[in-house]
C-alpha cells in the first residue's frame, strides 16, 4: 500500500475511519491533574484510577467522561427489548453493570451514564462507544437473541440494539 494511504470501507461490519474523541484535550494535561467530577488522575498521559487519593492535585478539570455526563452527550446508546427482557430483567441488568465494572478496570473513562425504562424496554447510555459494544456483545454471548450495531460516521457514537 502506498505511503499515506488509508483503508476506508462501508459500515457493514468493516473498518471505517475513526473520528477524534471531541472531549480529549488537544495537548496533554499536566501530570497529576485531577478530575473534579470523579477524582481520577491524569498520570503518564492517561486518566487512571490508581493514585487518585495519594497525588497532590496539580490542577482540576472535568475528565472526558464527566464532560459527556454533564453535557448529556453519550458515545453509546444500548437499547434492550423483547419479552425475554421482562422475564430476565435483573439478570440482564447485572450483566450490563458487570461489563461496566470490568471495562473501568482498564479504562476509567468508560462509564454508564444512565439506565432508564423506555417504551417497554431499557436504554443504557455510555460515555464510550467501546463500552456500549461490549455490553451488547456480552448480552448476545450470555443470553443470545439479536444484536445490531449502527455507527455514526460524523461523531464517535454507536447505537447497539439487543432483543430477545
Phi, psi and omega in degrees: 000135180298150180298136178086357179283152178237144174268123175230131180226167180286174191291340191290065176080007182251171182295146171228161175290140183263143175273161180282140178299119186290342183264356175278139180293150180294323177247161177296161178262161176297139178305132178090004176298136183247139174284124180284350178273314186236348175089004177288160188242140174275113185217133182054044177064025178216152171279130184223150178279314183296143181085002184298322184268342185271332184279138173283128184301133176255010181157154180229130175217180171266130177292166181304323180293315179294325176297318178296319181295312180298318182278359183049051184235081184290151174264345178215141176231119180251121179251123180249132181209170176115161181293329178298323180303314181298322182283335185235031187307307184296318179299317180292317178295325176296321177297317179300311182293323179295321178296319177298315181299315178296318181294320182293335176300322180272324184218103183291354178276348179270108184221157170277127178276316185200146171236120182220152176280135180206125177051043179078001179237194179233137177242126179245124176254143183231160179274350180225141177295322181296323178295317178300317178297318180295321178298312179300314181298318181292320176297320179295317179296317186271332186240352186065212181096204179244141182226130179225142176244143173225115180264144173262127184277333182275345177227162177271088183210147176227143172249126181245128179240121176240135177213153174195000000 
